Amino acid sequence: MAESKDLLQVLWSGADVLRGKMDANEYKTYLLGLIFYKYLSDSYLAKVYDLLNDETPDDLQEAQKQYEEVMKTEDAKDLLQELRESMHYTLEPDMTYVSILNDAKGNSFNREKLQAAFNRIQESDELFNGLFADVDLYSNRLGTGDQKQSATIAEVIKVLDGADLIHAKGDVLGNAYEYLIGQFASETGKKAGEFYTPHGPAQILCRIAMTGQENKRGLQVYDPCMGSGSLMLSCRNYSTEPDYIKYYGQELMPSTYNLARMNMFLHRVHPENQHLRNGDTLDADWPTDEETEFDVVTMNPPYSAKWSAAEGFKQDERFMDYGGKLAPKSKADYAFLLHGFYHLKQTGTMAIVLPHGVLFRGAAEGTIRETLLKNGSIYAVIGLPANMFYNTSIPTCIVVLKKHREGRDVLFIDASNLYEKEKKQNVMNEEHIDKVLELYNNRKSVDKLAYLASYEDIKANDFNLNIPRYVDTSEEEDEVDIKALTNSIKETNKAIKESNTALVDMLNNLTFSSSETETAINEFIEILKEV
């Protein structure tokens, strides 16, 4: 853990350079972009050194020196060809992080060189297209005038020099990156819902979706609202064959899409296992021409988002088998759910986070829900604590879906009280996560926590899945002892009378300076005698 902590401290120090100049949503782009550039550059130099010396370098400055020397020889062409094939990109010696760092230390930092390095990487392979498009090295946010702007970037580059990204294991580096994304989400608040799912719900979602598929080699994971890709990548933690997982993800926001692409590389995901796309999930189906059904579908879509709900979607294969109904224009929740479910394999599992309204709202949503229940598609419903997510304080639920299973029963779990309160958010720790998984895997009714509802139960409730209808969390009131209560009231009344008598005796012994005061006290005494 020391390695991870040191890495986090260095990366967070880089954020400190930018904090105050702009808000977290903006400076995260600079910091994460520069970290990724450093990772690609340092990995490149390490590969150069390995090809020349057959070992990993202890010192990147030495690797830089050897690279500069070999590039002056006849071997340069062959070396670059090998690097292009293995790394998918090449860098000139003066485009490396080490070279630009040396410039920054010598007060000769040049933004044009850094921009040229970005351009070289982006143009090397379509994997990297537009990856640094959001990192504006000439923005006024960095300071007023060329000198201050360059100084800001140079300072971040110097600070990040302390991060050893070569010797950090894939999970350490990737997890540090995700930790930073989580920190930015916390700072940015409501703007952050687009790119991050908090740890507790993410682990529950992934562990459930992976249950029974942990040993599958070549597992295919799909997230059509992938954000930073953290949900898909979390599935690696529960696979015995993580290096063979294929990831298929789509994201609407270009900057968040780039974040997910970086995240894949930082988790050492092989390029051939990355199938990511920048696009609108509901507008046009994807994927359609490669793999179209997946073992695992994980989703945390934007809650109750608007969509067109155009009549044409009634002929769309994703939505056409649900009583001729579409998710309403003002609430796309079921559109996202049905899209993900359409792409689920017959043997797979889907887990999606949605607001509680999907469990009980009527009209078109009621028809869609009833169809899913009649088909046995809804496997479990898990109520999460309120205030878990950065973009909403409302309570949410996880809906688990499967295709063509035996039975139509539904497991309900009420996990709304399984959390610890922290400053801004409620947090589910490992103990809470394990409890939910225990309830899920046992699939039995547990007083106050879980209920395995038969199809008849659900039908009797008019296909309403509101969790309190099935899991009774109310506490019985203590029985009242009427005899004891009567005696208590008698004792209280007796004590009141005794106190009033004593007070009347005291008031009768008073002398008065005015007739008005004496009249008022006498009226008060009469009231006390009546009580």
N, C-alpha and C positions, 0 to 999 in steps of 0.2 A: 504493500500500500504506500510505502514511502515514495516510491518512484512516481506513482500516480499523483500523490499529494504535491510533490515538488513541481511536477508538470503543470498541475492546476494553478499553483501559485504564480508560476512564470506567465502562463496564459492570462490569468486574471490581472497581473501587473500590466500586461499589454493593454487590457481594457481600461485600466486607470489612466493611461496616457490620453485616451480619447474621451473618457467620461467627462462631462462638463462642457465639451465642445458641441455635442449633439446628443440626441436621446438614444436609448439602448437599441431601438429598432434600426437606427442608422449605423451606429458604430459597431454593431455585431457584424455587419457586412464587411467592414474593413478588417476587423480582427480575424474573423474566421477565414476571410479570403487570403490574408497574409500568412496565417498558419498553414493553410493548404498549399500555398505557393512554396513556403519553406519545406513542407513535407515532400512535395514533388521534387524540388531542387536538391534537397539533402539525400533523398532516395536515389536520385540520378547520380550524384557524386559518389555515393556509396557503391552503386553498381559499376561505375567507372573504375573505382579502386579495386573492386572485387575481380573485374575482368583483367586488370593489370597485375594484381598480386594474389588473387585467389583467397582473399579474406576480407572481412568487414573492417573499415578504417576506425581507429580510435579517435583520430583527429581529422575533421573535415578540411581544415586548412591544408593539411598534407595531401589530401585527395584533390583539392583544388589545384595545388602546385603541380602534381603529376598530370592532371588533366590539361593544364595550360601547356606543359612541356610536350605531351604526346600529340597535341593538336598541331604542333609545328612540324611533325614528322610525316612520313609516307603512310604510317599506320592509321592516321586520323580517319580516312575514308571508311576503312573496315570497321573501326571502333564505332563510328557514328551509325553505320548500317546495323550493327548488332544491338546498339542502344535503341534504335528506332523500333526494331522488331520486338525487343523485350519490354521496353518501357512505354511504347506508343508515342513518345515525344523525344525531342532533343533540345539541348540548350547550348548556346555559345558559352565559352568560359566566362565572359564578362556579364552573362545573364544569370548566373547562379546566385543564390541567396548569399553565399559566402563572399562572392565578389562585391555584391551590392552592400553587404554588411561592412566590408573593409572600406568602401567609399564613405559610408555613413560615419564610421569611426574616424576617418580622416577629414571629415567636414567637406567631402566632395560628392555627396549623394546627388544622383541625377535621376529625376523621375522618368525621363525618357527611356533610360536603360531598363527600369523596372517595368514600364509599360510595354517595352519591346519583349521582355521575358514573358509577360502575360500573353501577348499576341502570339508569340512563338508556340507556347503550349496550346493555346486555343485553336491554332491553325494546324497543329500536328496530326490530329485525329478527331473524328466527329464526336468521340467520347467527351472531348473537352470544349466543344463549341459553346462560345458565350459564357464560359464558366466564371470569368472575372468581369463580366459586363457591368456588374453593380459597383465594383470597386473603382470609384472615380477619384483618381489621384490629383485632380485639378479642382476639386470642390472647395467652395468658400467655407464649407463647414470645418475644414481642416485649419483654417486661420485666414487672416487677411493678407493677401499678396503671396507671391511665389516663395519668398524666403520662409515665411511662417508655415505655409502649407508643406513645403519640403521638409522642414525641421520636424513637423509632427510625424510624418511618415517615417523619417529617419529614426526618430526616437522609438517608435513601435518596433522597427526592425532590430534596433540594438537590444531592446528588452527581450524580444522573442528569441534572441541568440541563446538565452539560458535554457531553452526547451530542447532536450535531446530527443528528437523524433525518430532517430534511426534505431536506437537500442530499446525504445519503448515497444512492448509487445502490441500486437494489433488491438487486443481488447483494451489495453491500458490507454492507448492513444485515442481510439474511437470513443471509449467511455468518457475520457476527459473532455473530448469535443462535445459529446452529448450533455455532459454536466454543464458546460458553458452555455449551450443552447437553452437548457433548463433555467439557468441563472438569468439569461436575457429575457426568457419568457416571464419570469417572476418580476423583473424590473419593468418590462413593457406592459404587463397586465393584459387588458382586454385585446390589445392588438396581436397578442402572441398565440391565440387559439389556433391560428392557421398553421403553426409549425411544430407544436409540441404537445404530447400527451404525457401527463405526470407519471412518475414511476409506478405507483400502486396500481391504478387502473391498467396501465400498459402491461405490467407483469401478469395480472389476472387474465387479461385478454389473450396474451400470447401463450400462457401456460395452458389455458383451456383449448385454444385452437390447435396446439401442438399435441394434446393428449392422445395417445395411441399412434402417433406418427413420428415419435422421437427418433426411431432407428431407420427411417426411410432415407435411402441415398437418392439424391437428385430431387429432393422435395421442392415443390414450386409454391412460392408465397406471393400473394397478391394484395396490394393496398391501393385502391383507386383514389384515395384522398391522403396521399402518403406524408404530406408535410415534410419534415426533415428526414423521413425514412426510419425513425426510431422504432416504430411498431414492428416493421418487417425485420429490422436488424435484431430486435429483442428475441425473435424466434430462434436465432442462432444459439442462445444460451440454453435452450432445451432440446437441442439436436445432438445426436452422437456423430453426425456427419455434416458439421456446419460448413465445411469448405465446398460442399457440393450443392448447397441450396441455391436455387435460381430465384431472383427477385424481379417481380413485375410491379411497377408502381407508376401512378400518374398524379400530377399536381398542377393546379390551376395557376398559382402565383409563380412567375418566373424566378424571382429571387429565392423563394423557398425550394423550388425545383433544383436550383443550383446547390443549395444547402444539402439536399438529399444526395446529390451526385458526389459532392465532397465527402459526405458521411460514409458512403459506400467504399470509397478508396481508403479512407482513414481506418476502416474496419478490415482492410486488406481483402475486399471482395474482388475476385477475378473479373476483369472487364467482360468476359464472355457470359458471366452470370448476372450482369446488370442489364435490365430491360426497363429503362425509365423514360417517361414521356411528359412533356409540358402540354397540358390540354384540359378541356372542360369535360369531366367525366360523364355528366348527364346529357350534354348536348349531342355527342356522338359516341357510340360504343367503341371501346378499346379494351383489350386487343381483339382483332377480328381475323387477322391473317397469319398469326403464329400460334403459340399456345393460347387457348381460349378458356380452359378450365383449370382450376388450381386446387392443390391439396389444402392450403390454408388461405383463408381470406380474413384480413384484419382491417377494421375501419373505425376511424373517429371523425366522421364528416362534420361540416358546419351545421349546427343545430337549427332546425326550422328555417332553413334558408329558402329564398324565393327561387323558383324556376319557371320555365315557360308553360309547362303542362299542356303543350300544343296537342291538338287532336291527332296529329300524325303519330305521336308516341303510342297510341292505342294499337298500332300495327307493329310496333317495335317488339322484337322477340323478348326483350328484357321485361316488358311490362304487360304483355298482351293476355296473360292467362289468369287475370285476377278480377273476374266479374265485370270486365269492361271498364274498370275504374283506374284512374291515375291519381297519384299523390297530388293534393291540392297545390295551386300556384304559390300560396303563402307558406307552405310547409313541405319541403322536399324530402323529409326524413325517410319516407317509405320508398321514394325514388332511388335514394342511395342504397337502401337495404336491398331492394329488388335487383339493382344493378350488380351488387356484390354477390347476391345469392345465385344469379344467373351464371356467374363465372365460377361457381363452386363445383368441384368434382363430386360424383355420386358418393365417393368414399371420404370426402373431406369434411372439414368443420369451419364454420364462419362465426366470428364474434365481432359485434359492432356496438359502439357506445352511442346512445341516443337519449333525448329527453323523455321523461316519464309519459308525456302526452301520447306517444305512440302506443302505449299499453291500453288506453281507454277511449281515445277520441273516436267519434262516430263517423257517419257519412262515408265518403270514399275510403278513408283510412280504416274504418270499421269493416268494410267489405274485403279489403286487402288482407287485413289481420285474420278475419274469419276463414278466408281461403287458405292462408298459410297454416292455420290450426287444423283445418279439415284434412290437409295434405300431410300432417304430422311434421311439418318443416321446422316449427319452433320447438327447440329442445330444452332450453332453460332461459329464465329471466332473473337477473341479479340486480337488486337495488343497491346503488352506491351511496356513500355519504354525500351531503350537500357541500358546496364550496370546495370541490376537489380540483376544478379546472380553472385555468387562467382567464378563459373568455366568458365564464358564466359562474354565478354562485348557486344556480338551481341544482337540485339533485338530478342525477342521471342514472341510467341503467345499462347493463350489458345484455343484449339479446344474442343467444347462441342458436345457430340454425344448422340443420343437417338435411340431406336429401335421402328419400326412400329408405327410411328406417322402419323397423317394426314398432308398432305402438304409436299413440298420439298423446301420451302423457307429457306434462310440462313440469319441470322442477323450478320452484320459486325459492330464491334465497334473499333474505333481507339483511344486507350488510351495512345498512345505513348508520349503525352505531359502532362499526368497526373502524375507528380512526383515532388519531391524536391531533389535538389542535396546535397549530403553529401560528406564527405571526400573521401571515396573509392567507394561507390555505389550510384546509384540513388534509392530513397526510395518513396514508395507510402504510404501516410498517410491515416487515416480513411476517410477523406474528398474525397480523390481520389477513394478509395475502394467503398465507398457509391455511388459515381457518376457512376462507372462502373455497379454496381448492379441495379441502377435506370434505366440505359439505357437497360440493359439486360431484366429486368422484364417488362418494358414498350413495348419492342419489336416493336419500331417504328423508322422511319428514322428521324434523327436530324442533321441539317446542321453542317458540319465539324466534327461530332462525330460518327454518326451511320447511317447505311443504311440497310433496310430490302429488300434483293434481292430476286426476284422471281426465280423460276427454269429456266424460259425463259431467264432472265438476265444472269444467270450463264452459261447456254448453249451457249448463244451468245458470251460469253467470253471464249469459248472452255474449260469450267470447270476449268479455272484459278481462284484461290481464292485470289490472291494478293490484299491486302486491299485497296491500292490507286485506284484500278480499280472501287471500289464501293463507298468509302468514299473520297470525294474531300476536301482535307484540304488546298488547295492552296488559297492564298489571292489575290484578284483582285488588279491590279496596279491602282493607282490614275490616273484619266484622265488628260492628259496634255493639258493646255490652250495654243494653238499654237500662238494666238495673243499676249498673255502676254510674252511668251517665245521669240517671235520676237522682241518685244519692249525691253526686258531685254538684248538681244544680241546687239541691236543697242546702248543702253546705255553703255554697256561694251566696245564696239568698240570705242565709242566717248571718254570714259575715258582713254583708252589705247593711242589714238592719242594725247590727251592733255598731258598726262604724257611723251610721247616720244618727243613732241615739247619742253617741258620744259627741258628735259634732254639734247637735242641737243643744246639749248641756253646755258646751263651750260658748256657743253664740248667745245663750240666755244670760251668761255672766258678763257680757260686754256692756260698756257704757258708751253713750253716743254724744257727739258734739252738735249734731243737728237732727231735727225731726225727720228730714228726708232720708237720711242714712238709716235711722231707727225703723222707719216704715219699710224700707227696702229689705233690711235684714229679717224683719218679722215675716214678710212675704216669702222669703227664701226658707225660713224655718218651717212654714206651713207646707211648702213643697216637699221638704225632706221627710216630714211626718207622713205624707201620703205614699211615699215610695216603699 
